[in-house]
Amino acid sequence: MSKYKISPFAPKTFPTLPPLAGFDMATAEAGVKYKGRTDLWVLRAQAGTQVAGVFTQNLCPGAPVEWSRKALETDTDGPRIVVVNSGTANVFGGQKSRDAVVETAQGIAAQFGCSAKSVFLASTGVIGEPLDASKVVAKFPEIKNRLDGDGWEGAARAIMTTDTHAKGATATAEIDGVQIRVNGIAKGSGMIAPDMATMLSFVATDAKISQPVLQDLLSELTQTTFNAITVDSDTSTSDTLLLLASGRAEHEQITSLSDPRLAGFKSALRDVLHDLAMQVIKDGEGITKFVTIKASGAVSDISAKKVCMSIANSPLVKTAIAGEDANWGRVVMAVGKAGEPAERDKLSIWMGPHLLAQRGQVASDYTEEVGAAYMKQDEILIRVDLGLGDGEATVYTCDLTHGYIEINADYRS
């Protein structure tokens, strides 16, 4: 149970994520930081599993990220193991952090008979406190004895930090008439911004797809899911998104991105990634409003996305939303500061269905009463049209409240 106030958008129940052929897992209480709750998760993927990954673009990444990037490039005939701890990010701990990832990888490799270099590691929590790997390694024998395919909810809870609820999603599709499934979990609540805009996420499928195709799909779909959300504009040092495919489904392997049989799987994967990304935003630290921002009429899609992010990351826009103030002037400011082509007298701004401003001034039939009434909703849509071209984009964010400040002011205490 989180010590933080539960998000008003928290789902009532965790979705049912059925076991997947080729995967088993277990959690444990390692006592890295928390007492009386699980903080360690191990996922075992059987030999032959293909893995794709996307990692933080922060230039001060954690030791686990550096290790996992190398693991992604390592071939192995054995199982692929994922080890995740919460309580410390194992970032900026100098040689102690680097030693901890080696000790952790070697410890799990000894238990499961795999190469340490092929183990994936992820850590989340406080920056600047190296992981005491001995606490984690001591739990590996217990975890090995309790491996089970039905453990997704427990896994989602073990990797939480300031999250107020566990996050999971699942979807199905067909390849060659064979049903395949995609399961995913994520954690994230603050320090959320591209790239890649969530702290940790792990997605698994029984589909039989080659590694290059998996990587291309993940890189593409991340752009409109995890890379289209922002809580506070801060890109974590620990962001890790892994996609593992066990290949246990009984269909012929897909080895080309242009294979028409890939369509259903791609749709299912997109659904899971989008669902998880929305859960992360809807659990944004201190959230009271979920906000969708759409830009159209930009000179390109890339330009439109930069405009959206400028609006989404503006503290003035976000605090106005928290205060239920339809302050379109702040949106104008955020568009203008984005550094993208924009012309004041071609700009139009809507809040939901209501046109607030156009041609450089307030819309003739707009009233503050209309705007104020709309802003009382839990879910807000801000839409801008730049009137310059065909570029468009959508990003998702939340408001900035006293709750966010309170969480982050005492995060290390």
C-alpha positions, 0 to 999 in steps of 0.5 A: 500500500502506498503512503501517498494519497491515491490518484483520483484516476486509479483503477479499482482493480488490477487487470488479470494478466494470465501466465505466458508460456516461457515466463515465470517470476517471483518477488521478495522483501529484500529490505533495500529501503522499504520495510514490510513490502516487496521490493525485488522482482525476478523474471525468468524468460526461457532460452530462445527469448528475444529481447528489445529495449529502449532506455533513458536519453539522460546523459547521467544514466544509472549503472543498471542502465549501462549494464542492460544496454550491453546485455541487449547486445549480448547473444546467449543460448540460455535463459534471459533474466530480468532483476528489478529492485525498488528503494534505490536507483543505484545511480551516482554511487561511483564504483559502489554502484558499478560493483553492485550491478556486477554482484547482482548479475553474477549472483542471479547467473549462478542461480539460473545457470546463465551468463551474467552478461546477458542479465538485465538489471533495473533499479528505481528509487533515490539517486545517490545511494548505491545498492547494497547488492548483498541484500538482493543476492541473498534472496535469489535462492528463495526466489528460485524456489518460488518461481510462478507464471502467475505473478504479474500483479505482485511484480507491479507492486514490488517495483513501485516507489511514489506510485499510488497503485500498481500498473498493468495491461494486457491484450491479445491478437492472432498470428496465423490463426494462433492467439498470442498475448501481450502482458505489461507492467510499469512504474512511474509517477514523477521524474517523467518526461521524454526520452523515454518518459517512464521510469520502468516498464516490462512487456512480455509476449509469447509471439515468435518474432525476431529481435530486429523486428521487435526492436523496430516496433518498440522504438516506433511505438514508444514515440506515441506512447511513453515518449508522448507523456510528461509529468514534470519535464524531468527525464529519469536517469533510470528509464528502462523499457524492455520487450521480451518475446518467448516465441512459444506461440505455435506460428511461423516466426515473423522476421520482417517489419513488412510482414502483413501477419504483424498487423494484429500484434502491432496493434496489441502491443500499441494498446498495451504500451498506450494503456501503461503510459496513460496509467503513469500519467494518471498517477502523476505525483499530486495529480487532480487533472488529466490533460490531453494536448493536441497541436495541428496546423504546424509545419511538421509533426515534429514541430507540432510535438515540440509545441505540445511539449512546451505547453505540457511542461509549462509550470504556468499552464499546469498550475492554471489547470490545477486552479481551474483557470482557463488562462489561454494567455499562458498557452499562447506564451508556451506556444511562442517559447517552443522555438518552433514556427508560429504566427500570433495572428494565425493561432487558434486555441480551444479548451475542450469544444470551446474556442477561446482565442483566434487571430491574435485575440480572444474569440468574439463569443467566448466568456470566462464563465464558459471557460471556468465551467469547463475547467472543473472537469477531471479530464481537460483537452487543450487544442491549438492550431498554428495555421501554418501546415499539416503537422499534428501531434498529441501529448498527455500530461497532468496538472501541477499541484501542492501535492507534487511539491509535498511528495518531492520535498520530503522524498528522501525523508 
